[in-house]
């Protein structure tokens, strides 16, 4: 059994003339982190590893969530997750070490939304910023994830939980 928690980074700040990769979180994005972290904690979300995009907004989201959740997850920043393509996300997930039973991925749209639609039985139009979806897969190896649909355990976003 494998658990996957997909998180779209929190809302980023467009007021600075910065490259896309370097945009920080805005006030709303920072505000949403403890609310989402608290909600994930209510569901005992404790990933073995959190992999996150090297983009500043994704890095700040991952670190903020894990800090607020106070979970001992290993943290791995990777340029591979600075992608907007679901195929690239799926390729990354299929390569996760099989000793990992619960992985959290913090990345970007439209890749996150497209991947949710690809690996589940739902049809989601858009995963809002700082939104998350958690799935359970009846598999023993991450490479098998493309062959089965996951059971959706959670699908929420900040406005849904009252932020």
BELJO-V905835 format. One record per residue. N is the residue number from 1. RES is the residue in one letter. PSI is psi in whole degrees, -180 to 180 (999 if undefined). Layout:
BEGIN
n=N res=RES psi=PSI
n=N res=RES psi=PSI
END
This chain:
BEGIN
n=1 res=X psi=133
n=2 res=X psi=142
n=3 res=X psi=133
n=4 res=X psi=126
n=5 res=X psi=116
n=6 res=X psi=130
n=7 res=X psi=132
n=8 res=X psi=138
n=9 res=X psi=156
n=10 res=X psi=168
n=11 res=X psi=132
n=12 res=X psi=165
n=13 res=X psi=122
n=14 res=X psi=4
n=15 res=X psi=-16
n=16 res=X psi=149
n=17 res=X psi=79
n=18 res=X psi=154
n=19 res=X psi=152
n=20 res=X psi=-44
n=21 res=X psi=-26
n=22 res=X psi=3
n=23 res=X psi=130
n=24 res=X psi=177
n=25 res=X psi=147
n=26 res=X psi=-176
n=27 res=X psi=-45
n=28 res=X psi=-42
n=29 res=X psi=-44
n=30 res=X psi=-37
n=31 res=X psi=-38
n=32 res=X psi=-25
n=33 res=X psi=-52
n=34 res=X psi=-30
n=35 res=X psi=-47
n=36 res=X psi=-42
n=37 res=X psi=-42
n=38 res=X psi=-42
n=39 res=X psi=-45
n=40 res=X psi=-38
n=41 res=X psi=-34
n=42 res=X psi=-26
n=43 res=X psi=19
n=44 res=X psi=38
n=45 res=X psi=112
n=46 res=X psi=80
n=47 res=X psi=148
n=48 res=X psi=-41
n=49 res=X psi=141
n=50 res=X psi=116
n=51 res=X psi=135
n=52 res=X psi=152
n=53 res=X psi=150
n=54 res=X psi=-9
n=55 res=X psi=140
n=56 res=X psi=-42
n=57 res=X psi=-35
n=58 res=X psi=-40
n=59 res=X psi=-45
n=60 res=X psi=-36
n=61 res=X psi=-50
n=62 res=X psi=-50
n=63 res=X psi=-40
n=64 res=X psi=-47
n=65 res=X psi=-49
n=66 res=X psi=-37
n=67 res=X psi=-47
n=68 res=X psi=-35
n=69 res=X psi=-22
n=70 res=X psi=48
n=71 res=X psi=148
n=72 res=X psi=32
n=73 res=X psi=142
n=74 res=X psi=142
n=75 res=X psi=127
n=76 res=X psi=111
n=77 res=X psi=136
n=78 res=X psi=138
n=79 res=X psi=-23
n=80 res=X psi=-27
n=81 res=X psi=1
n=82 res=X psi=72
n=83 res=X psi=157
n=84 res=X psi=15
n=85 res=X psi=126
n=86 res=X psi=-32
n=87 res=X psi=-39
n=88 res=X psi=-39
n=89 res=X psi=-46
n=90 res=X psi=-41
n=91 res=X psi=-43
n=92 res=X psi=-48
n=93 res=X psi=-41
n=94 res=X psi=-21
n=95 res=X psi=1
n=96 res=X psi=141
n=97 res=X psi=135
n=98 res=X psi=-12
n=99 res=X psi=-19
n=100 res=X psi=121
n=101 res=X psi=-28
n=102 res=X psi=115
n=103 res=X psi=139
n=104 res=X psi=135
n=105 res=X psi=126
n=106 res=X psi=116
n=107 res=X psi=-146
n=108 res=X psi=164
n=109 res=X psi=156
n=110 res=X psi=-2
n=111 res=X psi=-42
n=112 res=X psi=-47
n=113 res=X psi=-46
n=114 res=X psi=-39
n=115 res=X psi=-41
n=116 res=X psi=-45
n=117 res=X psi=-32
n=118 res=X psi=-37
n=119 res=X psi=6
n=120 res=X psi=-180
n=121 res=X psi=12
n=122 res=X psi=164
n=123 res=X psi=98
n=124 res=X psi=131
n=125 res=X psi=-42
n=126 res=X psi=130
n=127 res=X psi=111
n=128 res=X psi=165
n=129 res=X psi=139
n=130 res=X psi=15
n=131 res=X psi=159
n=132 res=X psi=153
n=133 res=X psi=135
n=134 res=X psi=135
n=135 res=X psi=150
n=136 res=X psi=133
n=137 res=X psi=135
n=138 res=X psi=70
n=139 res=X psi=162
n=140 res=X psi=-16
n=141 res=X psi=137
n=142 res=X psi=-29
n=143 res=X psi=-20
n=144 res=X psi=-4
n=145 res=X psi=-30
n=146 res=X psi=-15
n=147 res=X psi=-11
n=148 res=X psi=160
n=149 res=X psi=141
n=150 res=X psi=156
n=151 res=X psi=122
n=152 res=X psi=119
n=153 res=X psi=-38
n=154 res=X psi=145
n=155 res=X psi=104
n=156 res=X psi=167
n=157 res=X psi=163
n=158 res=X psi=-47
n=159 res=X psi=-27
n=160 res=X psi=-33
n=161 res=X psi=12
n=162 res=X psi=32
n=163 res=X psi=999
END
